[in-house]
Every structure is written in structure tokens, then in C-alpha cells.
Amino acid sequence: MRTQRGEGRALRRRASRGLLSSSADFAELMWPTRCVCCNMPGELLCDACRDSLPWIEQRWACPACGAPHGWLTCTGCGADAVHASVVGGMEASAWECRAVVCALEFAGPAALMATTLKDAHELRLASVLAAAMATALDEASSWPALDGEARFDRAAVDAICFVPATPAAYNRRGFDHMELVAHALANLLDLPLADVLIRCASKDQRNLGKQSRAENLRGTVRVIDDVSDARLLLVDDVITTGASVREATRSLLSRGARSATACCLARVW
């Protein structure tokens, strides 16, 4: 009798898997996967658009704020002295992050990838964004941060955390896009995910200037768990002025985190 019940469960599982597979095949037939950039059917990001991604060469990126071409003179974080300190072997930074690594310039395919994930609800893009960020982190591991150590060293990171969505954005979308990306990146890097940050309500940042963005976010990111002595990789989708990443970093450090290295998909420049 037990054997018959067991066989029955196995048959139901196989039937269920077949049904799910058939449903997926039907959905793909009716609504084929298309490239988010050029609408070509087949993949979320086709080969041609993948080849046209505006990668930031980490060698020449600013180690303090991740801006492209900012290694010697960076207008993104506003301090030539930052780069002079690297040459002099001194630890200094215009930003609170230990280092900032950005994968792509915010243009063309990179902009479409970010907006399609969060605004068009193409959740499968989370793993694509995570793969791009992992690629940038791998390249950045070959170049020094301001403290003389590698900008990214997996062995020197205890966990990944993410800049959370505002309550209004979460309610509007029904999900936190960076939580999905952070999950995917944590799996790629084999690191634990630390969901330790929350955001209070604030004005929409999109129409605010640099100073207004910083003032708007001041005190709106809170740490809700113990991060004492933790070395964290903080992830976000886009850095414009850096206000969100910097406010999150300040909160982490104020609660005892040893360091926060930021990684973002794209950098406005």
C-alpha cells in the first residue's frame, strides 16, 4: 500500500513537471523572449547588444566614486587630492565607501537594462545585471583602492547587502529590484546575503540636484540588524550623484560595520 502511494506521488510530480514545462513552452511560443534593447527574439540581451555594452574600464575608473576615466582627475567626487593620496600611499577618500565599482556607463543598453527590470517588471533581468556586476568586480580585483588593497577581494567580504527601494517604489512595483539582483549576485559570488537596510519615505530623487538629493536622503536609510565589524559589499543599480550609496554607507559605518565597498550596474557620467 505504501509503495502504491509512493508511486502515485512520483507520477503526480512527473505530471506536474510536464505541465509546468508545457505551460512555459506555450508562454514562450505566444510571448517569445526578446532582447530588451533591440527587440530581437531569442534572448533578453542578444549578442549584438551584449557586444555594444558601454563597459567601464576599471583600470581608468575613479577608485573613490567609480566614475569612468576618473583615475587621475575626477569631477565625479570632486577631489584631485584623492588620487594624489593613492600615489603617496595615504588612505583618504572623498566618499565614505572603501571603493566603488561600476560596471557600465549609464547609456544605451545599460539604461534599458536597469529601467526594464524595475519599471517593466522583466524580473529575469536580475541575473543579467548580477552577471555584469560580477564581471566588473572580477576586473576591479586587479586594481588598487585608496587603501592600497584590491578594489574587490571576495575573501575580504563577509556579506552582500543592497540599497533598498523606498516604500512608495516598493508599493508601486510590488517588489524590490535590487533585492533580486543582490540574491543573484550572492549566488554568483557564493557570499551570504544580508538584508540589513530599510528606507523611510523621501521625495522622488529624479528631479533633484546633487545637493538636494543628499539633503533629501539624510537620515532615511536605517540599519535593522547587527553589522558590527562586518566587511560588506553594498549593491545598487545606478549611481547618479552617489547620494543613495553614500547615505547607506554612512548608516552601515555608524552601526559598526568595518567597511563597505559599493558595486553598481551603471554610472551616470
HUUR-V346544 format. One record per residue. N is the residue number from 1. RES is the residue in three letters. SS is DSSP state (h for helix, s for strand, l for the rest). NEAR is the number of other ideal C-beta (glycine too) atoms within 12 Angstrom. Layout:
n={N	N}
res={RES	RES}
ss={SS	SS}
near={NEAR	NEAR}
This chain:
n={1	2	3	4	5	6	7	8	9	10	11	12	13	14	15	16	17	18	19	20	21	22	23	24	25	26	27	28	29	30	31	32	33	34	35	36	37	38	39	40	41	42	43	44	45	46	47	48	49	50	51	52	53	54	55	56	57	58	59	60	61	62	63	64	65	66	67	68	69	70	71	72	73	74	75	76	77	78	79	80	81	82	83	84	85	86	87	88	89	90	91	92	93	94	95	96	97	98	99	100	101	102	103	104	105	106	107	108	109	110	111	112	113	114	115	116	117	118	119	120	121	122	123	124	125	126	127	128	129	130	131	132	133	134	135	136	137	138	139	140	141	142	143	144	145	146	147	148	149	150	151	152	153	154	155	156	157	158	159	160	161	162	163	164	165	166	167	168	169	170	171	172	173	174	175	176	177	178	179	180	181	182	183	184	185	186	187	188	189	190	191	192	193	194	195	196	197	198	199	200	201	202	203	204	205	206	207	208	209	210	211	212	213	214	215	216	217	218	219	220	221	222	223	224	225	226	227	228	229	230	231	232	233	234	235	236	237	238	239	240	241	242	243	244	245	246	247	248	249	250	251	252	253	254	255	256	257	258	259	260	261	262	263	264	265	266	267	268	269}
res={MET	ARG	THR	GLN	ARG	GLY	GLU	GLY	ARG	ALA	LEU	ARG	ARG	ARG	ALA	SER	ARG	GLY	LEU	LEU	SER	SER	SER	ALA	ASP	PHE	ALA	GLU	LEU	MET	TRP	PRO	THR	ARG	CYS	VAL	CYS	CYS	ASN	MET	PRO	GLY	GLU	LEU	LEU	CYS	ASP	ALA	CYS	ARG	ASP	SER	LEU	PRO	TRP	ILE	GLU	GLN	ARG	TRP	ALA	CYS	PRO	ALA	CYS	GLY	ALA	PRO	HIS	GLY	TRP	LEU	THR	CYS	THR	GLY	CYS	GLY	ALA	ASP	ALA	VAL	HIS	ALA	SER	VAL	VAL	GLY	GLY	MET	GLU	ALA	SER	ALA	TRP	GLU	CYS	ARG	ALA	VAL	VAL	CYS	ALA	LEU	GLU	PHE	ALA	GLY	PRO	ALA	ALA	LEU	MET	ALA	THR	THR	LEU	LYS	ASP	ALA	HIS	GLU	LEU	ARG	LEU	ALA	SER	VAL	LEU	ALA	ALA	ALA	MET	ALA	THR	ALA	LEU	ASP	GLU	ALA	SER	SER	TRP	PRO	ALA	LEU	ASP	GLY	GLU	ALA	ARG	PHE	ASP	ARG	ALA	ALA	VAL	ASP	ALA	ILE	CYS	PHE	VAL	PRO	ALA	THR	PRO	ALA	ALA	TYR	ASN	ARG	ARG	GLY	PHE	ASP	HIS	MET	GLU	LEU	VAL	ALA	HIS	ALA	LEU	ALA	ASN	LEU	LEU	ASP	LEU	PRO	LEU	ALA	ASP	VAL	LEU	ILE	ARG	CYS	ALA	SER	LYS	ASP	GLN	ARG	ASN	LEU	GLY	LYS	GLN	SER	ARG	ALA	GLU	ASN	LEU	ARG	GLY	THR	VAL	ARG	VAL	ILE	ASP	ASP	VAL	SER	ASP	ALA	ARG	LEU	LEU	LEU	VAL	ASP	ASP	VAL	ILE	THR	THR	GLY	ALA	SER	VAL	ARG	GLU	ALA	THR	ARG	SER	LEU	LEU	SER	ARG	GLY	ALA	ARG	SER	ALA	THR	ALA	CYS	CYS	LEU	ALA	ARG	VAL	TRP}
ss={l	h	h	h	h	h	h	h	h	h	h	h	h	h	h	h	h	h	h	h	h	h	h	h	h	h	h	h	h	h	l	l	l	s	l	l	l	l	l	l	s	l	l	l	l	l	h	h	h	h	h	l	l	l	s	l	l	h	h	h	l	l	l	l	l	l	l	l	l	l	l	l	l	l	l	l	l	l	l	h	h	h	h	h	h	h	h	h	l	l	l	l	l	l	l	l	l	l	s	s	s	s	s	s	s	l	l	l	h	h	h	h	h	h	h	h	h	h	h	l	l	l	l	l	h	h	h	h	h	h	h	h	h	h	h	h	h	h	h	h	l	l	l	s	l	l	l	l	l	s	l	l	l	h	h	h	l	l	s	s	s	s	l	l	l	l	h	h	h	h	h	h	h	l	l	l	h	h	h	h	h	h	h	h	h	h	h	h	h	l	l	l	s	l	l	l	s	s	s	l	l	l	l	l	l	l	l	l	l	h	h	h	h	h	h	h	h	l	l	l	s	s	s	l	l	l	l	l	l	l	s	s	s	s	s	s	s	s	s	l	l	l	h	h	h	h	h	h	h	h	h	h	h	h	l	l	l	l	s	s	s	s	s	s	s	s	s	l	l}
near={7	8	9	10	11	12	13	14	14	14	14	14	14	14	14	14	14	14	14	14	14	14	14	15	14	13	13	17	12	10	12	16	22	22	26	34	31	21	18	18	15	18	22	33	35	22	15	17	27	27	14	21	32	29	30	42	24	36	21	21	41	44	45	46	45	54	40	33	22	34	30	18	19	33	21	34	35	21	24	21	19	33	31	19	22	30	17	13	12	15	19	25	34	28	39	31	44	41	47	47	51	52	46	43	33	29	22	24	34	41	27	33	43	40	26	30	38	33	21	18	18	29	24	25	35	36	25	39	47	39	28	41	48	33	28	44	40	24	25	39	27	18	29	27	37	38	25	19	23	26	41	43	27	25	13	24	38	29	35	42	45	44	46	37	33	29	16	16	26	19	12	16	23	13	22	31	40	43	34	32	45	42	28	31	45	33	19	28	30	14	32	21	31	32	24	33	41	24	30	21	18	27	18	15	31	20	10	19	14	21	12	19	27	25	18	27	34	20	17	28	37	21	30	18	21	15	30	17	15	29	32	44	49	52	56	49	46	40	47	33	31	41	35	40	47	35	38	43	40	28	35	42	28	18	26	19	34	20	33	46	49	49	56	48	52	39	43	31	28}
